[in-house]
Amino acid sequence: MSFTIKHANDPDFTEELWQRLFELRSTIRDRYQQQMVATSCASLKEEILSQVQSAEKNYYFVVLEKGSPMGWVSMRIDRDELSRPIGNMFSDHLYDSVPAGFSATIAAELLRIINEIDCRRIVCEGIHARAEMVAASLGGRKTGRMDRYRLYREKANTDIINGWLESFPKKYPFCRSIFFKEVPDEHAQAYVKLMNQFIEDIPSGNDGPPPQLSVTTIRSREAARRKRHMNFYTVAILDQKGRMVGHSSASIFERNPVSGYQSLTGVERTYRGRGLSKWLKAELFTQVGRRHPNNEYFNVDMLAVNEPILRVNRAMGYELFYRGHEYMIEPEGLQRAVQSL
């Protein structure tokens, strides 16, 4: 089979190819129950180009088999505390089993990119079977379980959720919750400090230090989200001194709010064990629902070792959607994939 690569921001990425990419993404959505924000070819093009043309380093390329798009790869570049680049990769395709040429073509392009930016590792969340197939075919090694859960609003345990919303403010009257779309300036440093603490505390099989965020990074991501019409909502809890002691976030696209993605929930170390994550997650789910009545479900990806949050999710009504793994992809594995042909 003959495979080629085309980047979304290549000058010769034609309108016809955008339409065929939209059809590919739509087929994947319908066949595998995957999230898809775009509702038209034009909105998909705008979404992807705003992603790759943002201030952050992002890549999006399509894999073509004899000129026909059969899969895609998206990669965001973060940095660790020593400013070393770390890739975060997502992909999908239409194959039942990954052809060697497909993997070798992706591997060669990823090698080119990571050599260009001096990146030594790529993290891939295998939250569906096809992503796992690609990660394994690129020589990725499993570093831990990574499962996807889904909470449908019509199935949510509203009695439990509403009970938390009523009981926790009474139990902790010295605390209060705040809700925001972008981090207020007066809370930016506290937000980033907490986020870095949460990232450090997540059990991981990855080598090296975890990436550290800064206020500059947060503001850059907010600007990129505005271009993509993505709402990134956060609920935070403040103590009696107005100090932020926990927060939880969810992203949802303004143009197609049917699906939402609930991301990291964390509580400051000295406040753990009090159940505040229940308050955070209940408040977030409820607030987003009020603002987006057409939202039908939340997805969340969880490391299997995070049992405390898993218990909270189960109580809310989250159901296991896919049992997968996190993978670490390194240059040596990519070299072997290229040479496998």
C-alpha atoms as a printed R data frame, in Angstrom:
    type eleno elety resid chain resno       x      y      z
1   ATOM     1    CA   MET     A     1   0.000  0.000  0.000
2   ATOM     2    CA   SER     A     2   1.138  3.542 -0.740
3   ATOM     3    CA   PHE     A     3   0.800  6.014  2.158
4   ATOM     4    CA   THR     A     4   1.553  9.736  2.277
5   ATOM     5    CA   ILE     A     5   1.253 12.541  4.845
6   ATOM     6    CA   LYS     A     6  -0.458 15.895  4.464
7   ATOM     7    CA   HIS     A     7  -0.404 18.524  7.224
8   ATOM     8    CA   ALA     A     8  -3.530 20.607  7.774
9   ATOM     9    CA   ASN     A     9  -1.583 23.845  7.377
10  ATOM    10    CA   ASP     A    10   0.171 22.787  4.154
11  ATOM    11    CA   PRO     A    11  -0.589 25.284  1.364
12  ATOM    12    CA   ASP     A    12  -1.804 22.475 -0.910
13  ATOM    13    CA   PHE     A    13  -4.294 21.016  1.601
14  ATOM    14    CA   THR     A    14  -7.210 21.425 -0.793
15  ATOM    15    CA   GLU     A    15 -10.886 22.098 -0.105
16  ATOM    16    CA   GLU     A    16 -11.641 18.676 -1.564
17  ATOM    17    CA   LEU     A    17  -9.300 17.083  0.983
18  ATOM    18    CA   TRP     A    18 -10.971 19.029  3.822
19  ATOM    19    CA   GLN     A    19 -14.322 17.634  2.689
20  ATOM    20    CA   ARG     A    20 -12.954 14.088  2.585
21  ATOM    21    CA   LEU     A    21 -11.406 14.531  6.026
22  ATOM    22    CA   PHE     A    22 -14.773 15.692  7.346
23  ATOM    23    CA   GLU     A    23 -16.390 12.566  5.856
24  ATOM    24    CA   LEU     A    24 -13.712 10.382  7.473
25  ATOM    25    CA   ARG     A    25 -14.231 11.984 10.878
26  ATOM    26    CA   SER     A    26 -18.015 11.651 10.520
27  ATOM    27    CA   THR     A    27 -17.703  7.955  9.659
28  ATOM    28    CA   ILE     A    28 -15.477  7.359 12.709
29  ATOM    29    CA   ARG     A    29 -17.966  9.242 14.897
30  ATOM    30    CA   ASP     A    30 -20.919  7.179 13.727
31  ATOM    31    CA   ARG     A    31 -19.177  3.811 13.623
32  ATOM    32    CA   TYR     A    32 -17.345  4.025 16.957
33  ATOM    33    CA   GLN     A    33 -19.422  6.506 19.009
34  ATOM    34    CA   GLN     A    34 -16.554  8.983 19.125
35  ATOM    35    CA   GLN     A    35 -16.816 12.655 19.983
36  ATOM    36    CA   MET     A    36 -16.832 15.071 17.071
37  ATOM    37    CA   VAL     A    37 -17.337 18.762 17.603
38  ATOM    38    CA   ALA     A    38 -17.466 19.929 13.988
39  ATOM    39    CA   THR     A    39 -20.863 19.875 12.301
40  ATOM    40    CA   SER     A    40 -19.643 20.902  8.837
41  ATOM    41    CA   CYS     A    41 -16.520 20.823  6.712
42  ATOM    42    CA   ALA     A    42 -16.056 24.562  7.294
43  ATOM    43    CA   SER     A    43 -16.257 24.246 11.074
44  ATOM    44    CA   LEU     A    44 -13.800 21.314 11.071
45  ATOM    45    CA   LYS     A    45 -11.337 23.340  9.014
46  ATOM    46    CA   GLU     A    46 -11.662 26.331 11.334
47  ATOM    47    CA   GLU     A    47 -11.245 24.161 14.436
48  ATOM    48    CA   ILE     A    48  -8.111 22.381 13.215
49  ATOM    49    CA   LEU     A    49  -6.419 25.427 11.720
50  ATOM    50    CA   SER     A    50  -6.999 27.465 14.871
51  ATOM    51    CA   GLN     A    51  -5.358 24.598 16.755
52  ATOM    52    CA   VAL     A    52  -2.217 24.345 14.603
53  ATOM    53    CA   GLN     A    53  -1.873 28.095 14.077
54  ATOM    54    CA   SER     A    54  -2.038 28.946 17.787
55  ATOM    55    CA   ALA     A    55   0.884 30.324 19.790
56  ATOM    56    CA   GLU     A    56   1.452 26.832 21.182
57  ATOM    57    CA   LYS     A    57   3.234 24.238 19.083
58  ATOM    58    CA   ASN     A    58   0.614 21.889 17.632
59  ATOM    59    CA   TYR     A    59   0.538 19.500 14.702
60  ATOM    60    CA   TYR     A    60  -2.295 17.865 12.771
61  ATOM    61    CA   PHE     A    61  -1.691 15.643  9.769
62  ATOM    62    CA   VAL     A    62  -3.752 13.250  7.688
63  ATOM    63    CA   VAL     A    63  -2.508  9.853  6.489
64  ATOM    64    CA   LEU     A    64  -3.540  9.155  2.904
65  ATOM    65    CA   GLU     A    65  -3.702  5.746  1.244
66  ATOM    66    CA   LYS     A    66  -3.381  6.276 -2.500
67  ATOM    67    CA   GLY     A    67  -4.598  9.819 -1.994
68  ATOM    68    CA   SER     A    68  -7.606  8.907  0.182
69  ATOM    69    CA   PRO     A    69  -7.610  9.952  3.880
70  ATOM    70    CA   MET     A    70  -7.721  6.903  6.156
71  ATOM    71    CA   GLY     A    71  -6.520  8.327  9.451
72  ATOM    72    CA   TRP     A    72  -5.224 11.387 11.269
73  ATOM    73    CA   VAL     A    73  -2.737 12.321 13.983
74  ATOM    74    CA   SER     A    74  -2.847 15.333 16.294
75  ATOM    75    CA   MET     A    75   0.036 16.283 18.579
76  ATOM    76    CA   ARG     A    76   0.384 19.057 21.158
77  ATOM    77    CA   ILE     A    77   3.803 19.967 22.498
78  ATOM    78    CA   ASP     A    78   4.156 20.709 26.219
79  ATOM    79    CA   ARG     A    79   7.328 21.290 28.215
80  ATOM    80    CA   ASP     A    80   8.580 19.901 31.497
81  ATOM    81    CA   GLU     A    81  10.132 21.979 34.282
82  ATOM    82    CA   LEU     A    82  13.487 21.916 32.460
83  ATOM    83    CA   SER     A    83  11.791 23.232 29.279
84  ATOM    84    CA   ARG     A    84  12.216 19.923 27.474
85  ATOM    85    CA   PRO     A    85   9.468 19.286 24.898
86  ATOM    86    CA   ILE     A    86   6.950 16.504 25.539
87  ATOM    87    CA   GLY     A    87   4.525 15.396 22.826
88  ATOM    88    CA   ASN     A    88   0.886 14.549 23.568
89  ATOM    89    CA   MET     A    89  -0.514 12.536 20.685
90  ATOM    90    CA   PHE     A    90  -4.035 11.562 19.627
91  ATOM    91    CA   SER     A    91  -5.035  9.618 16.533
92  ATOM    92    CA   ASP     A    92  -7.787  7.680 14.822
93  ATOM    93    CA   HIS     A    93  -8.308  5.665 11.652
94  ATOM    94    CA   LEU     A    94 -10.664  3.303  9.838
95  ATOM    95    CA   TYR     A    95  -8.595  0.108  9.798
96  ATOM    96    CA   ASP     A    96  -9.534 -3.087 11.635
97  ATOM    97    CA   SER     A    97  -5.800 -3.800 11.897
98  ATOM    98    CA   VAL     A    98  -3.100 -1.227 11.243
99  ATOM    99    CA   PRO     A    99  -1.157 -1.786  7.997
100 ATOM   100    CA   ALA     A   100   2.612 -1.724  8.456
101 ATOM   101    CA   GLY     A   101   2.950  1.006  5.856
102 ATOM   102    CA   PHE     A   102   0.449  3.175  7.735
103 ATOM   103    CA   SER     A   103   2.451  2.890 10.963
104 ATOM   104    CA   ALA     A   104   5.812  3.351  9.250
105 ATOM   105    CA   THR     A   105   4.571  6.513  7.531
106 ATOM   106    CA   ILE     A   106   3.356  7.994 10.828
107 ATOM   107    CA   ALA     A   107   6.574  6.934 12.579
108 ATOM   108    CA   ALA     A   108   8.755  8.623  9.962
109 ATOM   109    CA   GLU     A   109   6.807 11.873 10.258
110 ATOM   110    CA   LEU     A   110   6.884 11.823 14.060
111 ATOM   111    CA   LEU     A   111  10.645 11.234 13.959
112 ATOM   112    CA   ARG     A   112  11.034 14.233 11.687
113 ATOM   113    CA   ILE     A   113   8.991 16.414 14.055
114 ATOM   114    CA   ILE     A   114  10.665 15.336 17.304
115 ATOM   115    CA   ASN     A   115  14.136 15.708 15.805
116 ATOM   116    CA   GLU     A   116  13.176 19.183 14.640
117 ATOM   117    CA   ILE     A   117  12.048 20.289 18.114
118 ATOM   118    CA   ASP     A   118  14.416 18.070 20.163
119 ATOM   119    CA   CYS     A   119  11.605 16.049 21.778
120 ATOM   120    CA   ARG     A   120  12.502 12.734 23.435
121 ATOM   121    CA   ARG     A   121   9.104 11.316 24.347
122 ATOM   122    CA   ILE     A   122   5.505 11.295 23.185
123 ATOM   123    CA   VAL     A   123   2.626 10.373 25.492
124 ATOM   124    CA   CYS     A   124  -0.391  8.720 23.879
125 ATOM   125    CA   GLU     A   125  -3.649  8.111 25.724
126 ATOM   126    CA   GLY     A   126  -5.109  4.913 24.293
127 ATOM   127    CA   ILE     A   127  -8.719  5.721 25.136
128 ATOM   128    CA   HIS     A   128 -10.107  3.661 22.245
129 ATOM   129    CA   ALA     A   129  -8.965  0.498 20.491
130 ATOM   130    CA   ARG     A   130  -7.714  2.194 17.325
131 ATOM   131    CA   ALA     A   131  -5.510  4.633 19.269
132 ATOM   132    CA   GLU     A   132  -4.004  1.686 21.140
133 ATOM   133    CA   MET     A   133  -3.314 -0.131 17.882
134 ATOM   134    CA   VAL     A   134  -1.395  2.853 16.514
135 ATOM   135    CA   ALA     A   135   0.555  3.444 19.740
136 ATOM   136    CA   ALA     A   136   1.607 -0.220 19.921
137 ATOM   137    CA   SER     A   137   2.573 -0.263 16.231
138 ATOM   138    CA   LEU     A   138   4.849  2.752 16.848
139 ATOM   139    CA   GLY     A   139   6.766  0.819 19.490
140 ATOM   140    CA   GLY     A   140   4.960  2.493 22.371
141 ATOM   141    CA   ARG     A   141   5.242  0.882 25.787
142 ATOM   142    CA   LYS     A   142   2.328  0.744 28.201
143 ATOM   143    CA   THR     A   143   2.880  2.884 31.284
144 ATOM   144    CA   GLY     A   144  -0.458  2.369 32.997
145 ATOM   145    CA   ARG     A   145  -4.177  1.789 32.607
146 ATOM   146    CA   MET     A   146  -6.125  4.690 31.123
147 ATOM   147    CA   ASP     A   147  -9.891  4.177 30.990
148 ATOM   148    CA   ARG     A   148 -12.612  6.350 29.500
149 ATOM   149    CA   TYR     A   149 -15.851  6.867 31.405
150 ATOM   150    CA   ARG     A   150 -19.030  8.557 30.192
151 ATOM   151    CA   LEU     A   151 -21.826 10.226 32.153
152 ATOM   152    CA   TYR     A   152 -25.114 10.717 30.305
153 ATOM   153    CA   ARG     A   153 -27.222 13.468 31.825
154 ATOM   154    CA   GLU     A   154 -30.369 11.394 31.489
155 ATOM   155    CA   LYS     A   155 -28.707  8.628 33.517
156 ATOM   156    CA   ALA     A   156 -26.969 10.824 36.095
157 ATOM   157    CA   ASN     A   157 -27.675 10.158 39.776
158 ATOM   158    CA   THR     A   158 -29.237 13.583 40.303
159 ATOM   159    CA   ASP     A   159 -30.372 12.822 43.859
160 ATOM   160    CA   ILE     A   160 -26.775 12.164 44.892
161 ATOM   161    CA   ILE     A   161 -25.428 15.142 42.950
162 ATOM   162    CA   ASN     A   162 -28.031 17.522 44.381
163 ATOM   163    CA   GLY     A   163 -27.429 16.106 47.837
164 ATOM   164    CA   TRP     A   164 -23.745 16.967 47.598
165 ATOM   165    CA   LEU     A   165 -24.577 20.488 46.420
166 ATOM   166    CA   GLU     A   166 -26.810 20.959 49.449
167 ATOM   167    CA   SER     A   167 -24.699 19.287 52.113
168 ATOM   168    CA   PHE     A   168 -21.125 20.425 51.450
169 ATOM   169    CA   PRO     A   169 -21.711 24.202 51.705
170 ATOM   170    CA   LYS     A   170 -23.390 23.521 55.058
171 ATOM   171    CA   LYS     A   171 -20.648 21.169 56.197
172 ATOM   172    CA   TYR     A   172 -17.929 23.686 55.298
173 ATOM   173    CA   PRO     A   173 -19.525 27.126 55.718
174 ATOM   174    CA   PHE     A   174 -16.084 28.743 55.784
175 ATOM   175    CA   CYS     A   175 -15.550 27.629 52.166
176 ATOM   176    CA   ARG     A   176 -17.266 28.894 49.030
177 ATOM   177    CA   SER     A   177 -17.264 27.886 45.385
178 ATOM   178    CA   ILE     A   178 -16.588 30.145 42.411
179 ATOM   179    CA   PHE     A   179 -17.198 29.459 38.723
180 ATOM   180    CA   PHE     A   180 -15.246 30.965 35.831
181 ATOM   181    CA   LYS     A   181 -14.522 30.503 32.140
182 ATOM   182    CA   GLU     A   182 -11.019 31.985 32.233
183 ATOM   183    CA   VAL     A   183  -8.876 32.204 35.347
184 ATOM   184    CA   PRO     A   184  -9.333 35.585 37.121
185 ATOM   185    CA   ASP     A   185  -6.076 37.494 37.521
186 ATOM   186    CA   GLU     A   186  -6.353 37.486 41.313
187 ATOM   187    CA   HIS     A   187  -6.476 33.678 41.345
188 ATOM   188    CA   ALA     A   188  -4.049 32.904 38.495
189 ATOM   189    CA   GLN     A   189  -0.970 32.150 40.610
190 ATOM   190    CA   ALA     A   190  -2.937 29.991 43.050
191 ATOM   191    CA   TYR     A   191  -4.607 28.130 40.195
192 ATOM   192    CA   VAL     A   192  -1.285 27.313 38.534
193 ATOM   193    CA   LYS     A   193   0.356 26.335 41.832
194 ATOM   194    CA   LEU     A   194  -2.482 23.908 42.578
195 ATOM   195    CA   MET     A   195  -2.503 22.509 39.044
196 ATOM   196    CA   ASN     A   196   1.217 21.738 39.216
197 ATOM   197    CA   GLN     A   197   0.677 20.061 42.581
198 ATOM   198    CA   PHE     A   198  -2.079 17.888 41.109
199 ATOM   199    CA   ILE     A   199   0.098 16.918 38.135
200 ATOM   200    CA   GLU     A   200   2.971 15.987 40.464
201 ATOM   201    CA   ASP     A   201   0.690 13.807 42.587
202 ATOM   202    CA   ILE     A   202  -0.775 11.783 39.714
203 ATOM   203    CA   PRO     A   203   0.804  8.299 39.781
204 ATOM   204    CA   SER     A   204   2.591  7.745 36.493
205 ATOM   205    CA   GLY     A   205   4.892  5.256 34.863
206 ATOM   206    CA   ASN     A   206   6.392  7.980 32.699
207 ATOM   207    CA   ASP     A   207  10.084  8.723 33.004
208 ATOM   208    CA   GLY     A   208  11.329 12.160 33.951
209 ATOM   209    CA   PRO     A   209   9.658 15.062 35.723
210 ATOM   210    CA   PRO     A   210   6.069 15.979 34.847
211 ATOM   211    CA   PRO     A   211   5.506 19.151 32.793
212 ATOM   212    CA   GLN     A   212   5.065 22.278 34.897
213 ATOM   213    CA   LEU     A   213   2.552 24.955 33.926
214 ATOM   214    CA   SER     A   214   2.910 28.716 34.255
215 ATOM   215    CA   VAL     A   215   0.478 31.625 34.086
216 ATOM   216    CA   THR     A   216   1.890 32.387 30.626
217 ATOM   217    CA   THR     A   217   1.019 28.851 29.499
218 ATOM   218    CA   ILE     A   218  -2.502 29.157 30.889
219 ATOM   219    CA   ARG     A   219  -3.102 32.493 29.153
220 ATOM   220    CA   SER     A   220  -1.770 31.101 25.862
221 ATOM   221    CA   ARG     A   221  -4.165 28.163 26.075
222 ATOM   222    CA   GLU     A   222  -7.078 30.470 26.872
223 ATOM   223    CA   ALA     A   223  -6.321 32.523 23.760
224 ATOM   224    CA   ALA     A   224  -6.175 29.347 21.654
225 ATOM   225    CA   ARG     A   225  -9.524 28.181 23.056
226 ATOM   226    CA   ARG     A   226 -11.162 31.487 22.195
227 ATOM   227    CA   LYS     A   227 -10.135 31.026 18.573
228 ATOM   228    CA   ARG     A   228 -11.629 27.531 18.598
229 ATOM   229    CA   HIS     A   229 -14.877 28.668 20.304
230 ATOM   230    CA   MET     A   230 -14.123 26.284 23.167
231 ATOM   231    CA   ASN     A   231 -15.479 27.038 26.622
232 ATOM   232    CA   PHE     A   232 -13.225 25.797 29.421
233 ATOM   233    CA   TYR     A   233 -15.223 26.075 32.631
234 ATOM   234    CA   THR     A   234 -13.744 25.747 36.106
235 ATOM   235    CA   VAL     A   235 -15.267 25.416 39.564
236 ATOM   236    CA   ALA     A   236 -12.885 26.289 42.385
237 ATOM   237    CA   ILE     A   237 -13.261 26.192 46.163
238 ATOM   238    CA   LEU     A   238 -11.873 29.022 48.295
239 ATOM   239    CA   ASP     A   239 -11.248 28.751 52.046
240 ATOM   240    CA   GLN     A   240 -12.053 31.378 54.674
241 ATOM   241    CA   LYS     A   241  -8.980 33.391 53.662
242 ATOM   242    CA   GLY     A   242 -10.012 33.379 50.002
243 ATOM   243    CA   ARG     A   243  -7.254 30.892 49.200
244 ATOM   244    CA   MET     A   244  -7.957 28.432 46.382
245 ATOM   245    CA   VAL     A   245  -7.855 24.875 47.757
246 ATOM   246    CA   GLY     A   246  -9.303 22.845 44.884
247 ATOM   247    CA   HIS     A   247 -10.614 23.057 41.347
248 ATOM   248    CA   SER     A   248 -12.171 20.990 38.555
249 ATOM   249    CA   SER     A   249 -12.671 21.858 34.874
250 ATOM   250    CA   ALA     A   250 -14.650 20.828 31.801
251 ATOM   251    CA   SER     A   251 -14.357 21.805 28.144
252 ATOM   252    CA   ILE     A   252 -17.299 22.147 25.811
253 ATOM   253    CA   PHE     A   253 -17.555 23.662 22.341
254 ATOM   254    CA   GLU     A   254 -20.001 26.513 21.906
255 ATOM   255    CA   ARG     A   255 -21.127 25.392 18.448
256 ATOM   256    CA   ASN     A   256 -21.805 21.773 19.355
257 ATOM   257    CA   PRO     A   257 -22.246 21.298 23.115
258 ATOM   258    CA   VAL     A   258 -23.686 17.762 22.908
259 ATOM   259    CA   SER     A   259 -20.492 16.276 24.334
260 ATOM   260    CA   GLY     A   260 -18.261 17.674 27.050
261 ATOM   261    CA   TYR     A   261 -14.917 16.603 28.458
262 ATOM   262    CA   GLN     A   262 -14.339 16.705 32.206
263 ATOM   263    CA   SER     A   263 -10.675 17.097 33.065
264 ATOM   264    CA   LEU     A   264  -8.496 17.115 36.154
265 ATOM   265    CA   THR     A   265 -10.164 17.417 39.553
266 ATOM   266    CA   GLY     A   266  -7.889 18.067 42.492
267 ATOM   267    CA   VAL     A   267  -7.807 19.276 46.083
268 ATOM   268    CA   GLU     A   268  -4.891 20.853 47.955
269 ATOM   269    CA   ARG     A   269  -3.025 18.243 50.017
270 ATOM   270    CA   THR     A   270  -4.019 19.558 53.436
271 ATOM   271    CA   TYR     A   271  -7.707 19.565 52.450
272 ATOM   272    CA   ARG     A   272  -7.859 16.034 51.081
273 ATOM   273    CA   GLY     A   273 -10.026 13.400 52.701
274 ATOM   274    CA   ARG     A   274 -12.946 15.757 53.288
275 ATOM   275    CA   GLY     A   275 -14.927 14.887 50.152
276 ATOM   276    CA   LEU     A   276 -14.438 18.263 48.477
277 ATOM   277    CA   SER     A   277 -13.975 16.595 45.066
278 ATOM   278    CA   LYS     A   278 -17.668 15.628 45.270
279 ATOM   279    CA   TRP     A   279 -18.631 19.273 45.724
280 ATOM   280    CA   LEU     A   280 -16.374 20.329 42.834
281 ATOM   281    CA   LYS     A   281 -17.598 17.730 40.363
282 ATOM   282    CA   ALA     A   282 -21.270 18.137 41.273
283 ATOM   283    CA   GLU     A   283 -21.058 21.928 40.949
284 ATOM   284    CA   LEU     A   284 -19.245 21.700 37.613
285 ATOM   285    CA   PHE     A   285 -21.676 19.190 36.100
286 ATOM   286    CA   THR     A   286 -24.651 21.278 37.220
287 ATOM   287    CA   GLN     A   287 -23.277 24.671 36.162
288 ATOM   288    CA   VAL     A   288 -22.333 23.456 32.680
289 ATOM   289    CA   GLY     A   289 -25.763 21.874 32.263
290 ATOM   290    CA   ARG     A   290 -27.454 25.187 33.092
291 ATOM   291    CA   ARG     A   291 -25.384 27.031 30.501
292 ATOM   292    CA   HIS     A   292 -25.679 24.339 27.834
293 ATOM   293    CA   PRO     A   293 -29.098 22.640 28.014
294 ATOM   294    CA   ASN     A   294 -28.244 20.692 24.839
295 ATOM   295    CA   ASN     A   295 -25.288 18.981 26.491
296 ATOM   296    CA   GLU     A   296 -25.982 15.232 26.627
297 ATOM   297    CA   TYR     A   297 -22.888 13.709 28.216
298 ATOM   298    CA   PHE     A   298 -19.435 14.176 29.744
299 ATOM   299    CA   ASN     A   299 -16.402 12.015 28.983
300 ATOM   300    CA   VAL     A   300 -13.527 11.670 31.423
301 ATOM   301    CA   ASP     A   301 -10.272  9.731 31.040
302 ATOM   302    CA   MET     A   302  -8.939  8.217 34.231
303 ATOM   303    CA   LEU     A   303  -5.815  6.423 35.372
304 ATOM   304    CA   ALA     A   304  -7.010  3.166 36.923
305 ATOM   305    CA   VAL     A   305  -4.956  3.844 40.080
306 ATOM   306    CA   ASN     A   306  -6.991  6.958 40.941
307 ATOM   307    CA   GLU     A   307  -9.553  5.060 43.008
308 ATOM   308    CA   PRO     A   308 -10.785  8.005 45.154
309 ATOM   309    CA   ILE     A   309 -11.998  9.941 42.097
310 ATOM   310    CA   LEU     A   310 -13.247  6.752 40.460
311 ATOM   311    CA   ARG     A   311 -15.554  6.218 43.457
312 ATOM   312    CA   VAL     A   312 -16.904  9.761 43.079
313 ATOM   313    CA   ASN     A   313 -17.476  9.227 39.362
314 ATOM   314    CA   ARG     A   314 -19.321  5.949 39.910
315 ATOM   315    CA   ALA     A   315 -21.576  7.593 42.490
316 ATOM   316    CA   MET     A   316 -22.466 10.296 39.960
317 ATOM   317    CA   GLY     A   317 -23.362  7.675 37.360
318 ATOM   318    CA   TYR     A   318 -20.290  7.541 35.138
319 ATOM   319    CA   GLU     A   319 -20.123  4.269 33.170
320 ATOM   320    CA   LEU     A   320 -17.022  2.586 31.779
321 ATOM   321    CA   PHE     A   321 -16.874  3.355 28.060
322 ATOM   322    CA   TYR     A   322 -13.463  1.921 27.153
323 ATOM   323    CA   ARG     A   323 -10.701  0.177 29.108
324 ATOM   324    CA   GLY     A   324  -7.403  1.313 27.620
325 ATOM   325    CA   HIS     A   325  -3.809  2.251 28.431
326 ATOM   326    CA   GLU     A   326  -1.403  5.150 28.390
327 ATOM   327    CA   TYR     A   327   1.641  4.671 26.141
328 ATOM   328    CA   MET     A   328   5.100  6.189 25.995
329 ATOM   329    CA   ILE     A   329   6.476  6.499 22.466
330 ATOM   330    CA   GLU     A   330  10.208  7.127 22.100
331 ATOM   331    CA   PRO     A   331  12.599  7.625 19.164
332 ATOM   332    CA   GLU     A   332  13.931  4.077 19.347
333 ATOM   333    CA   GLY     A   333  10.448  2.602 18.908
334 ATOM   334    CA   LEU     A   334   9.702  4.952 16.033
335 ATOM   335    CA   GLN     A   335  12.941  3.900 14.334
336 ATOM   336    CA   ARG     A   336  11.941  0.245 14.584
337 ATOM   337    CA   ALA     A   337   8.503  1.035 13.111
338 ATOM   338    CA   VAL     A   338  10.104  2.832 10.156
339 ATOM   339    CA   GLN     A   339  12.480 -0.072  9.559
340 ATOM   340    CA   SER     A   340   9.705 -2.694  9.802
341 ATOM   341    CA   LEU     A   341   8.802 -2.269  6.137
